[in-house]
């Protein structure tokens, strides 16, 4: 069942915690109208495995940022697990803030998720060039650490995290680009039921890298059927040096003949293949403070 459709049964939704992360905010927004219980996990991998192991019905995880690219832990975990499908996608604008304790003093250490640190790289270099940067599992964990830690620390996170952990906003909107946005996916053990709205389909495959033109042959299967690829991402296959797997996102659903035939042809050309199914792409009412 789609994450944004009303349902009578309470479902358990995992997200990258603790409270105050952008993942939590997205999880709440896409479940408006649903009976849902939200469970934070300490890492993206743990949130995904909670669904794989049956502890949760769904999870909400980031997969790509407009400034820093793919969230590789999400891709690598998806490649390893079985019987998991993407059931929804949404994109949210991300506004980062520098969070400090009241009367914090000079900022010597800045904590956040590595993606958030990277998304604020220019601001940090210009404003706190001597600060030590430390990556933690989430922006909310950074806020929690600052709230309970030494005074010369600061965190990069959301306004909700500041409210939850009693921190002040030393600077607002510190991301390097005002169009900073993150693509989130909802994962579940059953394929999505597709309504009449925008759809995408995602697969991952490994092809024979020793054969010249192998990738070109795969891409031609989409081009000849007029199927638009929206993303191509390579990751190490972890079998030997120089071996890669390819994540492919495309417009349309497997119910469409052109998409179905293209994916079927790619499966035949692959030495390893996995489909994450087709799913709707939905819009959120983005909060001004997030």
BELCOR-V662236 format. One record per backbone hydrogen bond with DSSP energy under -1.0 kcal/mol. NH is the residue of the N-H (numbers start at 1). CO is the residue of the C=O. E is the energy in kcal/mol with one decimal. If there is no record, write none. Layout:
NH;CO;E, NH;CO;E
This chain:
5;2;-1.3, 11;35;-2.3, 13;37;-3.1, 14;58;-3.0, 15;39;-1.7, 17;41;-3.3, 25;21;-1.6, 26;22;-2.3, 27;23;-2.5, 28;24;-2.3, 29;25;-2.1, 30;26;-2.5, 32;29;-1.2, 34;31;-2.3, 37;11;-2.9, 39;13;-3.1, 41;15;-2.4, 47;43;-1.9, 48;44;-2.3, 49;45;-2.6, 50;46;-1.5, 52;48;-2.0, 53;49;-2.7, 54;51;-1.1, 55;50;-1.7, 56;50;-1.9, 57;12;-1.9, 58;12;-1.8, 59;187;-1.4, 60;14;-2.2, 61;185;-2.2, 63;183;-2.9, 64;183;-1.3, 65;69;-2.6, 66;181;-2.9, 69;65;-1.8, 71;63;-2.1, 72;70;-1.1, 75;71;-1.5, 76;72;-3.0, 77;73;-1.9, 78;74;-2.3, 79;75;-2.1, 81;77;-1.9, 85;188;-3.1, 86;276;-2.0, 87;186;-3.1, 89;280;-1.7, 90;184;-2.4, 92;182;-2.5, 94;180;-2.8, 95;290;-2.7, 97;157;-1.7, 98;171;-2.9, 99;155;-3.8, 100;168;-2.3, 108;152;-3.1, 109;152;-1.8, 110;132;-2.9, 111;154;-3.0, 112;134;-1.6, 117;113;-2.3, 118;114;-2.1, 119;115;-2.3, 121;118;-1.4, 124;120;-2.4, 125;121;-2.4, 126;122;-2.2, 127;123;-2.5, 128;124;-2.7, 131;128;-1.5, 132;108;-2.9, 134;110;-2.5, 136;112;-2.0, 142;138;-1.6, 143;139;-1.9, 144;140;-2.5, 145;141;-2.4, 146;142;-2.3, 147;143;-2.3, 148;144;-1.4, 154;109;-2.1, 155;99;-2.6, 156;111;-1.9, 157;97;-2.3, 162;158;-1.6, 163;159;-2.3, 164;160;-2.7, 165;161;-2.2, 167;162;-2.3, 168;100;-3.4, 170;98;-2.7, 171;98;-1.1, 174;96;-2.1, 176;119;-3.0, 180;177;-1.7, 182;92;-2.6, 183;64;-3.6, 184;90;-3.3, 185;61;-2.5, 186;88;-2.5, 187;59;-2.4, 188;85;-2.4, 197;195;-1.8, 200;279;-2.2, 201;250;-2.2, 202;277;-1.7, 203;248;-2.3, 204;274;-2.7, 205;246;-2.0, 206;272;-2.8, 209;207;-1.3, 211;208;-1.4, 214;211;-1.6, 217;213;-2.3, 218;214;-1.7, 219;215;-2.5, 220;216;-2.0, 223;219;-2.1, 224;220;-2.7, 226;223;-1.5, 227;222;-2.6, 230;249;-2.1, 231;249;-1.3, 233;247;-2.3, 235;245;-2.2, 237;243;-2.8, 243;240;-1.7, 245;235;-2.9, 246;205;-3.1, 247;233;-3.4, 248;203;-2.6, 249;231;-2.2, 250;201;-2.4, 251;228;-2.5, 252;199;-2.1, 256;253;-1.8, 260;256;-2.8, 261;257;-2.8, 262;258;-1.9, 263;259;-2.6, 264;260;-2.2, 265;261;-2.2, 266;262;-2.1, 267;263;-2.3, 268;264;-1.6, 269;265;-1.2, 271;206;-2.8, 272;206;-1.3, 274;204;-2.4, 276;202;-2.8, 279;200;-2.4, 281;198;-2.4, 282;89;-2.7, 286;284;-1.4, 290;287;-1.0
